[in-house]
Amino acid sequence: MMTNDASIIFSTVLAFFVTLWMTDAALAQTENTPRSRSFSFSYGAEILDLKPGDHVAVWLPIAQTNNRQQVELKKTTAPAQVEQHTEPQYGNRIGHVQWKADREPARLQLQYAITRSEAGTAPPAELTNKQTAQFLAPNAKVPVTGRPVELLADRSLSPQPALLGRQLYDLVEDHMRYDKSRPGYGSGDAVWACNSQFGNCTDFHSLYISLMRSQQVPARFEIGFPLPAEQTSGKIGGYHCWAWFHVAGEGWVPVDISEADKHPELKEYYFGHLTPDRVQFTTGRDIELVPASRASPLNYFIYPHVEVNGEVYPKEKVKLTFSFSETDPAQ
């Protein structure tokens, strides 16, 4: 039988270890809880050098809610009503507005409230035959034969999609270098990326999708905007994109190879995970605008497409402004 002093010591030690165990359990739970970011996001454009009477038409990508982000379009500012449409191939939402110019410049702004969660493997575990065919088919700049596939010559490739996905993730990251100091990057041309061995996110992920599809693994392209991880507000310079590949019975697996190349310490993480420091706007390539435009299909769709008097308007006459500000998710 314990003495009072021994009992007190025993109880104190037991309480200490219980507290330590609870703290460790709480930390483990926190680490396993997907991170998220809540923020306001502003998508803005000014159409410059318009003349009175010009007929202006603008197509805009519209962010949507999915299992990785909650999206609410809070306010739309435009010279006329923005109508929303859904293109049938990927289900992207497209805003369309047209008007006759009476002043210059013309401003458009979409203001969102968004909560974005960290992403891992996502449903569906099985694809329909139509979806499988869609995400195995080539795009204009994402072939499934030819030069990119030459990178696979004399390589022993796994027949298991998950292992193959990692092999080709490593291959693209080794083959490419994130570099925007020279012209030519950004068109998402898998052949160009293969030959140049440098580029931005579109080039990395176009090459990856090309290689995965060539091995009969469905893969898809997503594009949106990055949020600086170390900032709570500010302007955003441009888009960011990433890719997913499909494993039957498990679902869609995300990869962000260009970020892995920029941040080698996160290479393991970016195979199978996406940070919440982003917002997605559209899926897919060769986008057919709705209603139809003179320029359809678009290579990818993230910036406004503008036509004036039935002709595609020069990009340098469209001033873009994107910004975000962190918000309290409890509000």
Secondary structure, 3 states (H helix, E strand, C coil): CCCHHHHHHHHHHHHHHHHHHHHHHHHHHHHHCCCEEEEEEEEEEEECCCCCCCEEEEEEEECCCECCEEEEEEEEECCCCCEEEECCCCCCEEEEEEEECCCCCEEEEEEEEEEEECECCECCCCCCHHHHHHCCCCECCECCCCHHHHHHCCCCCCCCHHHHHHHHHHHHHHHCEECCCCCCCCCCCHHHHHHHCEECHHHHHHHHHHHHHHCCCCEEEEEEEECCCCCCEEEECCCEEEEEEEECCCEEEEECHHHHHHCHHHCCCCECCECCCEEEEEECCCECCCCCCCCCCECCCCCCEEEECCEECCHHHEEEEEEEEECCCCC
